Amino acid sequence: MDQQRSFESGLIPYVQFGRNEGGLQHFHYWLDRFVSAPAGVSTAALLAA
């Protein structure tokens, strides 16, 4: 809970994952792709690129 409050406070500008946390890195890579995609781009197009 303390970590969550720290993140929500905005005082921590970013979170860096370690090399052993590949699943989280992969998840956030795809999350960033979907969030930053222009409107109207299909999921299939995002996954193919």
Short mmCIF file of the C-alpha atoms (twelve columns), coordinates in Angstrom:
data_MODEL
# 
_entry.id   MODEL 
# 
loop_
_atom_site.group_PDB 
_atom_site.id 
_atom_site.type_symbol 
_atom_site.label_atom_id 
_atom_site.label_alt_id 
_atom_site.label_comp_id 
_atom_site.label_asym_id 
_atom_site.label_seq_id 
_atom_site.Cartn_x 
_atom_site.Cartn_y 
_atom_site.Cartn_z 
_atom_site.pdbx_PDB_model_num 
ATOM 1  C CA . MET A 1  0.000  0.000   0.000   1 
ATOM 2  C CA . ASP A 2  2.819  2.443   0.723   1 
ATOM 3  C CA . GLN A 3  4.238  1.955   -2.772  1 
ATOM 4  C CA . GLN A 4  0.845  2.525   -4.344  1 
ATOM 5  C CA . ARG A 5  0.410  5.791   -2.410  1 
ATOM 6  C CA . SER A 6  3.885  6.890   -3.525  1 
ATOM 7  C CA . PHE A 7  3.023  6.242   -7.178  1 
ATOM 8  C CA . GLU A 8  -0.304 8.028   -6.899  1 
ATOM 9  C CA . SER A 9  1.306  11.080  -5.288  1 
ATOM 10 C CA . GLY A 10 3.077  11.960  -8.534  1 
ATOM 11 C CA . LEU A 11 6.432  12.364  -6.777  1 
ATOM 12 C CA . ILE A 12 7.920  9.370   -8.600  1 
ATOM 13 C CA . PRO A 13 8.277  10.343  -12.289 1 
ATOM 14 C CA . TYR A 14 8.766  6.789   -13.635 1 
ATOM 15 C CA . VAL A 15 9.092  3.157   -12.647 1 
ATOM 16 C CA . GLN A 16 12.014 1.099   -13.903 1 
ATOM 17 C CA . PHE A 17 11.578 -2.654  -14.174 1 
ATOM 18 C CA . GLY A 18 14.494 -5.019  -13.661 1 
ATOM 19 C CA . ARG A 19 15.747 -7.434  -16.303 1 
ATOM 20 C CA . ASN A 20 14.050 -10.326 -14.539 1 
ATOM 21 C CA . GLU A 21 10.634 -8.740  -14.995 1 
ATOM 22 C CA . GLY A 22 10.251 -9.419  -18.708 1 
ATOM 23 C CA . GLY A 23 6.513  -10.024 -18.472 1 
ATOM 24 C CA . LEU A 24 5.910  -6.530  -17.109 1 
ATOM 25 C CA . GLN A 25 8.175  -4.980  -19.741 1 
ATOM 26 C CA . HIS A 26 6.292  -6.808  -22.494 1 
ATOM 27 C CA . PHE A 27 2.910  -5.804  -21.067 1 
ATOM 28 C CA . HIS A 28 3.859  -2.131  -20.824 1 
ATOM 29 C CA . TYR A 29 5.360  -2.128  -24.332 1 
ATOM 30 C CA . TRP A 30 2.014  -3.246  -25.749 1 
ATOM 31 C CA . LEU A 31 0.011  -1.022  -23.437 1 
ATOM 32 C CA . ASP A 32 1.989  1.998   -24.683 1 
ATOM 33 C CA . ARG A 33 1.398  0.945   -28.300 1 
ATOM 34 C CA . PHE A 34 -2.349 0.665   -27.825 1 
ATOM 35 C CA . VAL A 35 -2.700 3.876   -25.824 1 
ATOM 36 C CA . SER A 36 -0.631 5.959   -28.256 1 
ATOM 37 C CA . ALA A 37 -2.242 4.555   -31.422 1 
ATOM 38 C CA . PRO A 38 -4.222 6.994   -33.533 1 
ATOM 39 C CA . ALA A 39 -7.998 6.692   -33.391 1 
ATOM 40 C CA . GLY A 40 -9.402 4.227   -35.886 1 
ATOM 41 C CA . VAL A 41 -6.375 1.934   -36.076 1 
ATOM 42 C CA . SER A 42 -7.523 -1.660  -35.730 1 
ATOM 43 C CA . THR A 43 -6.188 -4.061  -33.141 1 
ATOM 44 C CA . ALA A 44 -5.054 -6.360  -35.963 1 
ATOM 45 C CA . ALA A 45 -2.975 -3.553  -37.483 1 
ATOM 46 C CA . LEU A 46 -1.332 -2.833  -34.135 1 
ATOM 47 C CA . LEU A 47 -0.495 -6.487  -33.575 1 
ATOM 48 C CA . ALA A 48 0.879  -6.926  -37.118 1 
ATOM 49 C CA . ALA A 49 3.262  -3.982  -36.913 1 
# 
